C-alpha cells in the first residue's frame, strides 16, 4: 500500500468513526462516510466494500479504548490505593478525550453482545486478572472484606455514568454550561478515587 493509499484509508477510518459514533451502525450510510471523508462512494468501496467490514474495524479500535488498561491496576509492588488512583486517572482521562465512546459501546453491546466477546477474546481481555490481583490483597489483609467483582463494577460504573448521563447532568445541574460540566468532571475524578479507596479501608 502506497503512502497515498495509507493516508486515504486513514481519512476514511477517521471519518467513519465520527459517523458511527454519531449514528450507530444502523443509522450510518456508506454515502455519509464517503462525504465525510471527501471522496466518492466508488473509492470508499475500493477500500471497504461492505459497511460491516468497515464498522468492525472501527468498533474494535473504539472498544479497545473503552476497555481499561490492565497495566494500570496490575502495577507490581505498589499499594492498592495507588493502583486504584492510576486506574481511575487513566480511564477517566480516556473518557474525557472520547466522550461519545461509552454510549456507542453500550448501544452496540445491547444489539450484538457476541461482537464484544469476540473482540475481548481476540485481545486477551480477561477480568480474571483483576479478580486475582484483588483476591491477593484480601488474602494479605491489605483491604477490608469486599466482593471483588462488585468493586470492579462499582469503579467502572462511577467512571462511566457522568458521560452516559451527560445530557441530564449538564442540563439539570449546570444549565448546559460546558465549562461548569468540565469542572465537575475534574472534581469527579478525585471523588471516585476517594470513594473507592474508602470502601476498602473503612476500619
NORFENWO-V888856 format. One record per helix or strand. SS is the DSSP state (A for helix, B for strand). FROM is the first residue (numbers start at 1). TO is the last residue. If there is no record, write none. Layout:
SS|FROM|TO, SS|FROM|TO
//
This chain:
A|3|27, A|30|37, A|41|47, A|51|66, A|70|72, A|80|97, A|101|111, A|113|122, A|128|139, A|148|164, A|166|174, A|178|200
//
